[in-house]
């Protein structure tokens, strides 16, 4: 069964254009946008997140 699948895949592959892997030039801008979004979210919500962790820590009696 696997051989039949591989044979079929190779046969279909002859008709499709070659596709290379993603390059750094394609991933780079996406990573930069994600980093900017994370920094913006942490800037807006940073104080609230810090207060939440402080409240949780105090509820558990401090960090051991």
N, C-alpha and C positions, 0 to 999 in steps of 0.2 A: 504494500500500500504506500509506504514512504517513497519507494523508488518511482512509483507512478506519479506521485505528487511532485517529486523533484524533476522528473522528466517533463511534466506538464509546465512547471514553473520555468524551466529553462527554455522550453519551446515558446512560451508567451514572452519571455524576456527578450527574445530576438526581435520582437516587433515594437518594444517600448524603447524610448530614448534612454540613454544612460543617465543615471542620477548619482551625483557625487554626494558626499556627506556635507553636513552643515559646516561652514567655516567660521573662524573667529570674527570675520567681518559681518556675519549675519547674527551671531550671538552677542557680540559686543554691545550694539545699541540697545538690545533688549535688556541685557544685564545692567546697563547704565540707567535705563528708565526704571527698572525695579529698585535699584539702589536709591535713586532720587525719591521714589514713592515711599520707601521705607523710612528714609530720613525725614520726609515731610510728616508722615504719620506719627513717628516717634516725637517729633517736635511739637505736634498738636496734642497728642495724647500722653506724652512722657510723664507729665506731672500726675495725671490720673493713674497711670500704671504704677508709678512709684508709690503713690498713696495706697493703692490696693495691696501691693506687696508688703508695705509696712503694716497695714491693718491685719493681713493674714499672719505675718510673722508675730505680731503682738498677741494675736488670738492663740497661737500655739506656744506662747511663753518664751519667745525668742529662739534664736538659732543656737543649737548645741554644738 
